[in-house]
């Protein structure tokens, strides 16, 4: 059965449309998959010509191929500057459209190109992140971000986050035992969805050296360790809290299948060191599959044809793999 994957094109003043079209040029024909580009048709068609990709783009149809849909009543103006409010608001509308079509069963998965949070907020739209917007649109309260990627030798890191887009000073007060338990559970389920032979989950401490028995913080004792014990009581293969400075070394060696990090940069810094151009953002716990390249809008190189599509290709491949496994 043919798969139909939607791609919301993100901020068109960034590199999202470029990496999406380049990735499709590399991936189209590799499997029985149709793609629906959710974005501005004039921009997409112009970019296809500019990049000389010769992708066979068409208006929306239920059949195979690559088609374009736009829920907005009018096309965006040309020549928009980086972070233009019109582009930011359109990116949010395209996200909502992708979620709606996934929830209606019209799409098997959604791959989201980068948006710029500051531009969206400046355009007057309340916004924390794509993960949070899609979770709210789907009515999903048990979600988590997982970032995953491999190096050039095929060694993987898979990192799920207990907190996401928070100022560092708020992390401790927002960490709860229930949230950490939930992310451990979602990370274990993700390992099964990926077809891994086991789901051994390592859980980071929050403080240096995992708190040193309370000498450098008590969150490991009061919150993280109880969450790990609760996960173990449900027969999940979880260990921790472990000192993050050493943990990622052992995870990269393959001792663990996924890591639960306590905050954004604790998990993403090592992930991007290992797989900067191959990293994928996967939203766990949604009622539909959502992946995304693990990079931003890169306004500084947008429009120059220089953007590397590797992360978008990895996001497309993961979406296809997950569709297969769930079927």
C-alpha positions as CSV (number, residue, x, y, z in Angstrom):
1,X,0.0,0.0,0.0
2,X,1.3,3.4,-1.0
3,X,2.4,5.7,1.9
4,X,1.5,9.4,1.8
5,X,3.8,11.7,3.8
6,X,3.1,15.4,4.3
7,X,5.9,18.0,4.4
8,X,5.0,21.4,5.9
9,X,7.5,23.8,4.4
10,X,8.2,26.0,7.4
11,X,9.5,29.5,7.1
12,X,10.0,30.1,3.4
13,X,12.5,32.9,4.1
14,X,14.8,30.2,5.5
15,X,16.2,27.0,4.1
16,X,13.2,24.7,4.8
17,X,11.8,24.7,1.2
18,X,15.2,24.2,-0.2
19,X,16.2,21.2,1.9
20,X,12.7,19.7,1.4
21,X,13.0,19.8,-2.4
22,X,16.6,18.6,-2.5
23,X,15.7,15.7,-0.1
24,X,12.8,14.8,-2.3
25,X,15.0,14.8,-5.4
26,X,17.3,12.4,-3.7
27,X,14.6,10.2,-2.1
28,X,11.8,10.1,-4.7
29,X,11.5,6.7,-6.3
30,X,13.3,4.8,-3.6
31,X,10.0,3.5,-2.2
32,X,6.3,3.4,-2.9
33,X,5.6,6.8,-1.2
34,X,3.7,9.9,-2.3
35,X,4.5,13.3,-0.8
36,X,2.2,16.3,-0.1
37,X,4.0,19.6,0.1
38,X,2.1,22.0,2.4
39,X,3.1,25.5,1.5
40,X,3.1,28.2,-1.1
41,X,2.9,26.8,-4.7
42,X,4.4,29.8,-6.4
43,X,7.5,29.7,-4.1
44,X,7.9,25.9,-4.5
45,X,7.6,25.9,-8.3
46,X,10.0,28.8,-8.6
47,X,12.5,27.1,-6.3
48,X,12.2,23.9,-8.2
49,X,13.2,25.7,-11.4
50,X,16.0,27.7,-9.6
51,X,17.6,24.6,-8.2
52,X,17.1,22.7,-11.5
53,X,15.7,19.7,-9.7
54,X,13.0,19.0,-12.3
55,X,10.7,17.5,-9.6
56,X,7.3,16.5,-11.1
57,X,5.2,18.8,-9.0
58,X,1.4,18.9,-9.4
59,X,-1.7,20.3,-7.7
60,X,-3.2,18.2,-4.9
61,X,-4.6,14.8,-6.0
62,X,-5.2,11.5,-4.2
63,X,-2.9,9.7,-6.5
64,X,0.9,9.0,-6.4
65,X,3.6,11.6,-6.9
66,X,4.5,14.9,-5.3
67,X,1.7,17.5,-5.0
68,X,1.3,20.9,-3.4
69,X,-1.5,22.2,-1.2
70,X,-1.9,25.5,0.5
71,X,-4.7,26.2,3.1
72,X,-4.2,29.9,2.8
73,X,-6.5,31.9,0.5
74,X,-3.7,33.8,-1.2
75,X,-0.1,33.3,-2.3
76,X,2.7,35.0,-0.3
77,X,4.4,38.0,-1.9
78,X,7.8,37.5,-3.4
79,X,11.0,39.0,-2.0
80,X,10.1,38.6,1.7
81,X,12.9,39.4,4.0
82,X,14.3,36.9,6.6
83,X,11.8,36.3,9.3
84,X,9.0,38.3,7.7
85,X,5.7,38.2,9.6
86,X,3.8,36.9,6.6
87,X,6.1,34.0,6.3
88,X,6.0,33.2,10.0
89,X,2.2,33.2,10.1
90,X,2.0,31.0,7.0
91,X,4.4,28.5,8.5
92,X,2.1,28.1,11.5
93,X,-0.9,27.7,9.3
94,X,0.9,25.0,7.3
95,X,1.7,23.2,10.5
96,X,-1.9,23.2,11.6
97,X,-3.0,21.9,8.1
98,X,-0.5,19.0,8.3
99,X,-1.7,18.0,11.8
100,X,-5.4,18.2,10.6
101,X,-4.8,16.0,7.6
102,X,-2.8,13.4,9.8
103,X,-5.6,13.3,12.3
104,X,-8.2,12.9,9.5
105,X,-6.2,9.9,8.1
106,X,-5.3,11.7,4.9
107,X,-1.6,11.6,5.6
108,X,0.4,8.7,7.1
109,X,3.1,11.0,8.6
110,X,4.1,14.6,8.8
111,X,7.7,15.9,8.3
112,X,8.1,19.5,9.4
113,X,10.6,21.9,7.9
114,X,12.2,24.5,10.2
115,X,10.4,27.6,11.6
116,X,11.8,30.5,13.5
117,X,10.3,30.9,17.0
118,X,11.3,34.5,17.4
119,X,9.8,35.4,14.0
120,X,6.5,33.7,14.9
121,X,6.2,35.4,18.3
122,X,7.2,38.8,16.7
123,X,4.3,38.2,14.1
124,X,1.9,38.1,17.0
125,X,1.4,34.3,17.3
126,X,1.9,32.7,20.8
127,X,4.4,29.9,20.1
128,X,6.8,27.7,22.1
129,X,7.8,25.2,19.5
130,X,6.5,22.9,16.8
131,X,6.4,19.9,19.2
132,X,4.2,21.9,21.6
133,X,1.9,23.2,18.8
134,X,1.3,19.7,17.3
135,X,0.7,18.2,20.8
136,X,-1.9,20.8,21.5
137,X,-3.5,20.4,18.0
138,X,-3.8,16.6,18.6
139,X,-4.9,16.9,22.2
140,X,-1.9,14.8,23.2
141,X,-0.7,15.4,26.8
142,X,1.9,12.6,26.9
143,X,4.5,13.6,24.4
144,X,8.3,14.0,24.3
145,X,11.0,15.1,21.9
146,X,13.5,12.4,20.8
147,X,16.5,13.4,18.8
148,X,18.4,10.7,17.0
149,X,21.2,10.3,14.5
150,X,24.3,8.3,13.6
151,X,27.8,9.2,12.8
152,X,29.7,8.2,9.6
153,X,30.5,4.8,11.1
154,X,26.9,4.0,11.9
155,X,27.0,4.6,15.6
156,X,23.7,6.0,17.0
157,X,22.6,8.3,19.7
158,X,19.0,8.5,20.7
159,X,18.1,11.2,23.2
160,X,14.6,11.9,24.7
161,X,14.1,15.1,26.7
162,X,12.4,15.4,30.0
163,X,12.0,19.2,29.5
164,X,12.2,21.0,26.2
165,X,12.3,24.7,25.5
166,X,12.8,26.2,29.0
167,X,15.2,28.7,30.5
168,X,17.8,26.8,32.4
169,X,16.8,28.4,35.7
170,X,13.3,26.9,35.3
171,X,14.4,23.3,34.6
172,X,14.6,22.1,38.2
173,X,11.2,23.4,39.2
174,X,9.6,21.9,36.1
175,X,11.0,18.4,36.5
176,X,8.6,16.0,38.0
177,X,8.8,12.3,38.7
178,X,5.7,11.7,36.6
179,X,7.2,13.5,33.6
180,X,10.5,11.6,33.8
181,X,8.6,8.3,34.1
182,X,6.6,9.2,31.0
183,X,9.7,10.0,28.9
184,X,11.4,6.8,30.0
185,X,8.2,4.9,28.9
186,X,8.0,6.8,25.6
187,X,11.7,6.2,24.9
188,X,11.3,2.5,25.5
189,X,8.3,2.4,23.1
190,X,10.4,4.3,20.5
191,X,13.1,1.6,20.6
192,X,10.4,-1.0,19.9
193,X,9.0,1.1,17.0
194,X,12.5,1.2,15.6
195,X,12.7,-2.6,15.7
196,X,15.7,-2.6,18.1
197,X,16.3,-5.9,19.8
198,X,16.2,-4.3,23.3
199,X,15.2,-1.0,24.9
200,X,17.8,-0.2,27.5
201,X,17.2,3.3,28.7
202,X,19.9,5.4,30.6
203,X,18.6,8.3,32.6
204,X,20.8,11.4,33.2
205,X,21.2,13.2,36.4
206,X,20.5,16.9,36.5
207,X,23.5,18.1,38.5
208,X,27.2,17.5,38.0
209,X,28.2,14.0,38.9
210,X,24.5,13.2,39.3
211,X,24.4,15.3,42.5
212,X,27.2,13.4,44.4
213,X,24.7,11.9,46.8
214,X,23.0,15.3,47.5
215,X,26.2,17.3,47.9
216,X,25.5,19.2,44.6
217,X,21.7,19.1,44.5
218,X,18.9,16.8,45.6
219,X,16.9,16.4,42.4
220,X,18.5,13.0,41.7
221,X,17.4,11.7,45.1
222,X,13.9,13.3,45.3
223,X,12.7,13.1,41.7
224,X,14.9,11.2,39.2
225,X,15.8,8.1,41.1
226,X,12.1,7.5,42.1
227,X,11.1,7.8,38.5
228,X,13.7,5.2,37.4
229,X,12.6,2.8,40.2
230,X,9.0,3.2,39.1
231,X,9.9,2.5,35.5
232,X,11.8,-0.6,36.6
233,X,8.8,-1.8,38.6
234,X,6.9,-1.8,35.3
235,X,9.6,-4.1,33.8
236,X,11.3,-1.3,31.8
237,X,15.0,-1.7,31.4
238,X,16.0,1.7,32.8
239,X,19.1,2.7,34.8
240,X,20.1,5.9,36.5
241,X,20.4,8.7,37.4
242,X,23.9,8.6,35.9
243,X,26.4,11.4,35.5
244,X,25.7,12.9,32.1
245,X,29.4,13.7,31.4
246,X,30.2,10.0,31.2
247,X,26.9,8.6,30.2
248,X,26.9,9.8,26.6
249,X,30.2,8.1,26.0
250,X,28.8,4.7,27.0
251,X,25.5,5.3,25.1
252,X,27.6,6.1,22.0
253,X,29.5,2.9,22.5
254,X,26.2,1.0,22.4
255,X,25.8,0.1,26.1
256,X,22.4,1.9,26.0
257,X,19.8,2.2,23.3
258,X,18.4,5.6,24.3
259,X,19.2,8.3,26.8
260,X,16.7,10.4,28.8
261,X,18.2,13.9,29.3
262,X,16.9,16.4,31.8
263,X,17.1,19.5,29.7
264,X,17.5,20.6,26.1
265,X,21.2,21.3,25.8
266,X,22.2,18.4,28.0
267,X,20.8,16.1,25.4
268,X,21.3,18.0,22.1
269,X,24.9,19.1,22.5
270,X,26.3,15.5,22.3
271,X,23.7,14.5,19.7
272,X,24.7,17.3,17.4
273,X,28.4,16.6,18.0
274,X,27.8,13.0,16.7
275,X,25.2,13.7,14.0
276,X,25.0,17.4,13.2
277,X,24.0,16.8,9.6
278,X,22.0,13.6,10.1
279,X,20.0,14.4,13.3
280,X,16.3,14.0,13.3
281,X,13.7,15.3,15.7
282,X,10.9,12.7,16.4
283,X,7.9,13.7,18.5
284,X,7.0,10.7,20.7
285,X,3.4,10.2,21.9
286,X,1.5,11.9,19.1
287,X,-1.4,10.0,17.5
288,X,0.4,10.4,14.2
289,X,4.1,10.2,13.1
290,X,6.0,13.5,13.1
291,X,9.7,13.9,12.3
292,X,11.7,17.0,11.5
293,X,15.3,17.9,10.5
294,X,17.4,18.9,13.5
295,X,18.4,22.4,12.4
296,X,16.9,25.8,12.1
297,X,16.0,28.2,9.4
298,X,19.6,29.3,8.6
299,X,18.6,32.7,7.3
300,X,22.3,33.5,6.6
301,X,22.4,31.0,3.7
302,X,18.8,30.9,2.6
303,X,18.3,31.5,-1.1
304,X,21.9,30.7,-2.0
305,X,21.4,27.0,-2.9
306,X,24.0,26.0,-0.3
307,X,21.7,24.2,2.3
308,X,22.6,20.6,3.1
309,X,19.5,18.3,2.9
310,X,21.0,15.4,4.8
311,X,19.0,16.0,8.0
312,X,15.7,16.4,6.0
313,X,16.5,13.2,4.1
314,X,17.0,11.4,7.4
315,X,13.7,12.8,8.6
316,X,11.9,11.4,5.5
317,X,13.6,8.0,5.9
318,X,12.6,7.8,9.5
319,X,9.0,8.7,8.7
320,X,8.8,6.0,6.1
321,X,10.3,3.5,8.4
322,X,7.8,4.3,11.2
323,X,4.9,4.1,8.8
324,X,6.1,0.6,7.8
325,X,6.5,-0.6,11.4
326,X,3.1,0.7,12.5
327,X,1.4,-0.9,9.6
